[in-house]
Amino acid sequence: MNDDVPEQEPVEIEITDELDLHTFQPREVSDLLEDYLGECLKRGLLNVRVIHGKGTGALRIGVHEKLARMDIVEAITWPASADTGGWGATWVRLRAVK
């Protein structure tokens, strides 16, 4: 380990029905989605808006591929409505725990 570089403490994210990915590195997104949506499900938040931005579409594609592999995801709606992010956001519907 390099002693010149201080270790970074984990950042705690408030769990709401909106996840804005603009401040995260692409390599962090897969694990973040899994953890965040799992916490949303535990808290009964079944409709979550994921903001991935418009850009080149690479982040959106990665997000959609991850969501397609997650058993807790019931459906995705993209693009979001114009007033909730349009092409830059995706709505995710989680499966209710029975």
N, C-alpha and C positions, 0 to 999 in steps of 0.2 A: 504494500500500500504506500502511496506517496504521502509523506508527512507534510508536504507543502500545501496540499489541497485539503481544506477542512471538510469533514463529512457533513452532508446536508441532512437535516432532520426531515422526516416525512411531513408533507403539508396536509393538514386536515381540511377536507372539503365539506361544506355544508351540503346535506342531502336534501335536494328539492326536486321538483318535477322538470328541471332544466339542467342540462349538462353542456357547458360551453367548452369546446375543445381547443379554442384559439390559443390558450396559454400552455398547452401541453405539447411535448415532442411526439412526432408520429410513432416512435418506438414504444411510447407509454400507453397509447390508446387502447390496444387490445385488452391488456390487463385492467386498465381503468374502466372500460366499458363493463367488463364482467363484474368487477367489484362494485361499481356504482349501481348498476341495474339490480344486482343482488340485494344491495341495501335498500333500494327503492321498493323492491318486492316485499322485503321484511316489514317496511313501514307502510305498506298498503298503497304506495304510489304506482298505479298501474298504467298511467299515460305519461310518458316522459318525452320531452323534446330534446333531441341531441343536435347541437349547433356545430356543424363541421365547416361552415363557410363554403363559398363558391369556388374560388381558386381554380386550380387545374382539374379538380374532381378526384385527385388521387386519395385524399383523406376520406372523402365520401365513399368511394369504392371500398376502401379498407374497412370503414365502419359498417357498411352494408354486408360485406362478406363475413365479418365477425358476428353481426346480428343474426345472419342466416344460420349460423352454426350453434346458436344459443337456444337451449331447450326452453328457457323461461320466456323467450320472445314469442308472442302470439302473432303479431303482425307489425309491419312497418308501412308508413305512409310517406312517400317522397314524390315530388317536393311537398313541403309543408305549404299551408295556405300563405298567400302573399303577406298577410298581417302577422304571421308567426315565423317568418324567415324564408319563405319561398324555396328556391333552389339551394339555399345555404343551410337548411335544417331538415331533419327527419323526425317524424313522430314515431315513437315505439310504444306498442301495446304489449304489456306483460301478462303472462298467464296468472290468473288468480289462484292462490293456494287453496286447495280444497280440504 
